[in-house]
Structures are given as structure tokens and as C-alpha cells.
Amino acid sequence: ECAADLAMLERAVASFRADNGVAPASEAELVVDAYLRQFSQLYDVHYNGVIVTQGDTCIGAG
């Protein structure tokens, strides 16, 4: 579950960067611009497309 969610977010960030020339500022930007269908419950996207764990479920995973 962690690996699949992480891969989904990595693809979304890469697609956003390729299309826009900049990294997304947040996970919300990815959802609003339709790069993600829904928010991840396991990870969050911070400024400059940095993906971080959200909660304890996926710490050390991936």
C-alpha cells in the first residue's frame, strides 16, 4: 500500500513538473489540477514537490 501510494504521488509530481516547468507547491495543487484523483492518506506533498510520510504507517517503507 505504501509503495503504491508513493509511486502514484511520484508520477503525479513528475507529470506536473513536466507539464508546468515547476514542481507543485502542495498535494492540493495536484488534486485541483487533476494530476491526482484524491488525496493520499499515507503521504503528503510539500513545497517544491517534496513527498513526506503522513502518520506512522509508511515510516521506513518504500
Secondary structure, 3 states (H helix, E strand, C coil): CHHHHHHHHHHHHHHHHHHHCCCCCCHHHHHHCCCCCCCCCCEEEEHHHEEEECCCCCCCCC
